[in-house]
Amino acid sequence: MKKKNRLFMRQLAVVGFGLLLAASACSLEAPLSPPARPALVRLEQADYPDFYDDLDFVSLDYSLGQSLIYLRSLPPQRTFAFGADHYSSAHMIRSLERFGTFVQAHPSRRQLNRFIRAHYRVYRSSGRAATHDVLFTGYFQPTLQGSLTPTAEFRYPVYSRPPDLITIDLSQFAEKYRGQRLTGRLAGQTFVPYYDRRQIDGRSGFDSRGTELLWVKDRIDLFFLQIQGSGKVYLTNGQALYLHYQSSNGRPYRSIGKLLIDQGKIPRSQMSMQRIRTYLSTHPEEIDAVLGYNPSYVFFEVVPQGPLGYLEVRLTPGRSLAVDHRVFPMAGLAFADTRKPLIDGNGRIDAWAACRRFLLCQDTGGAIRGPGRADLFYGSGRYAEIAAGHMQQPGQLYFLVLKPG
């Protein structure tokens, strides 16, 4: 999948609680307006945070390696913006390599801070305009049961990109449209919006022949697979397939979480992905109306491994971060200071604890906009689903880069 296609995407739009309430990009995607203040501000050493990592350095080393795969594929003169400062991809490579070599020795907290102060510049995200912090949410890789042929049990199709789906890069017509695209289809000689969710699910004009990748049991699972943008499907023959976002229908994302809050069906204080799933499972007569409220639809492709992010490298649970690629340096080394959920033996959140760790910016999403949003990849499994479904925590986000010279 081409990276530019992911901008409509994941409609990564509502992963986690915060995104369940968020609005996503419309089918005409406009470039980001120049921010009133820089997204990243370089700090004086006296203002550096206390660096500490609550995960193992092995996972950090692996995630650093994935970012390096991406950076080494670029021309060495490609530049990355850290606020007002710019660094080449060659410098970014040296920055991650130097950091990776250091953490392989499993440094102490004191050694880590001394190393960073001696060799790295640190930038802080300017955050949300009102609060100056960053809202951290979460996403995960769901697992589903599926079949390569439709049956009474497996009857909800997962589609690949339809052949009549067209994306137009408007910058080819005029420079003023740089960064803007339209997604739709041809109806005769007229370019019109592509079919929405109701039309695709109801096959109202939508020709699905040849686009079915497989079929799954549960349409609610399928809906959340589209929200997450990737997943793993275990087939009846024992095979497992990785599904990855390929494209979307270009329709605007509308939050079903917000719909259910506005209708008084789920209290705002109880909103989570799990709460939505429970509500729909106990009110099957409302599934059509609730899911159909969101006209956005995601199409998938089968990939040999996963999950993959915007950079087309493997995401690392607890280490990969989705950010706005237009304001933050992709593949860059970040540091988060926020909170994480602790889960008891019954799968309930028992408490919230400090979450301070190094992360790599390897993904993006339609609802991840501006310097005040970040989305943490939790991986797969029970904890990942629970944590991602409830994660909505404020915090601070920093970026590190090797000092020039």
GIFENVEN-V789053 format. One record per helix or strand of 3 or more residues. SS is the DSSP state (H for helix, E for strand). FROM is the first residue (numbers start at 0). LEN is the number of residues. If there is no record, write none. Layout:
SS:FROM:LEN / SS:FROM:LEN
This chain:
H:2:6 / H:11:3 / H:15:5 / E:39:3 / H:44:3 / H:56:16 / E:78:4 / E:84:4 / H:88:15 / H:108:11 / E:119:6 / E:133:6 / E:141:6 / E:155:4 / E:165:4 / H:169:3 / H:174:3 / E:180:7 / E:189:4 / H:196:5 / E:211:5 / H:218:10 / E:229:6 / E:239:9 / H:255:7 / H:267:3 / H:272:10 / H:283:9 / E:297:6 / E:319:3 / E:332:11 / E:348:15 / E:372:5 / H:381:9 / E:391:11
